[in-house]
Amino acid sequence: MNAESIAFLGWLTHRNADLMPVLDEHLDDQDGELLPHLMMADVVRWCIARISSHGTKDPHLQKMLRDIEDTYGTGSESIDKLIGASFLENLPQQNEVGADLRNFVGPKLKAQLQRFD
């Protein structure tokens, strides 16, 4: 567990209040402990649910994706690893539900996705 990663997830949840139930459920499931990489996988599931029910024009989804994009590559190796390993690598593949998410991440995240493919 890394303090920077925990602080980032707190910041992300604070800026995107729709993630609060996701964080609450995560903490319940983990006996009150925040596990950053598992929480980022939970964020991906939230994104899939949002895009499935509200489409790509959902302002809450767009804001959250922008926040992750804006944070990526700003100097914190641990946060970049968290976003790369536990957000980007968990995005659905082209033949899976929610695959549209791959098209709506920002340019820095798209470039990183291309390295995975």
N, C-alpha and C positions, 0 to 999 in steps of 0.2 A: 504494500500500500504506500502511496506517495502523497505527501501533503499538497503538492501542486495539483495533482489529479483530482483530489478530493475538493480542493478549493474551486477548480474549474467546474466540476459538476454542480457544486453549490451555486456558483455564479450562473451557470446555464439554466438551472432549475429556477433560480430567482428571476431571471430575465424572461423565462418561458413558463409561466405559472401553470400551464396545462400539463407540464411534466411533474408537478407536485404529487399527484396520485401515483405516478410511476415510481418516484423516489420513495414514497411512503410504503408501497407494496414491496419494493426492493429491500428496504430496511426491515420490514416485517419478516420477509423470507430469509433474511440473513441475520436474524437475531440482533438487529440494531446496528450491524456493521455495514459500512459502505464499501463495497468491492468495486472499484472503478471500472474494470474491464467488463464485469457482468452488468453493471449499470448502463454502460454504453450499449451493450447488446439489448438491454431493455428499451433504450432510447430508439434504437433501430426498429424494434417491434412497434413502438408508439408511432414512428414515422410511417411504417407500413399500414397501420390501422388508419392513420389520418389520410393518407393518399388514397386508400381504398374507399373510405367513407366520404371524404370531402374533395378529392381530386387535387390536382397540382396547384390550383389557385388558392388553396387554403392559406390565409395570411399567417396563422400560427405555425404551420409547417415551414412556410417560406422564411419566417423570422428565425426559427430555430436553425434551419440549414445555413442561413446567412451568418448567424453567430458562430457556428462551427467553422465555416469557411474563413471568417475574419480572424479566428483564433489560430487556425492552422498555419504553421510556419512563422510564428511571431517570436520565436526564440526559445521556447521551452521544449526540450527534447522529450521529456516525459509526457507532455500533453500531445505532442505530435505522434508519439507512439500509441497513446491511448486512442486518438482519433483514427490513426491508420489501422492499427491492429484490431480494434474493437468496434469501430463504427464502419469504416469503409469495407473491411473484409467481411462484415456481416450483412452488407447490403445484398438484397436479392439478386440473383443472376437473371439474365435476360428472359429465361423461360419460367420464372417464378413470380408469384403474386407480389406486387409492389416494385417490380423491376424498374418502373418509371422513375423511381428515386434516383437512379444512377444518372438520369438525364437532367436532373434539377439541382444537383450539387454545383457549387461554384467552380471556377476555373482551376484553382489550386487543388481542390479535391478531385476534380476530373483528371487532372494530370497524374495524380497519385493512383487513381483507379486504373488508368491505362498501364501503369507499371505492373499492376497485379494481373492484368488480363493476358 
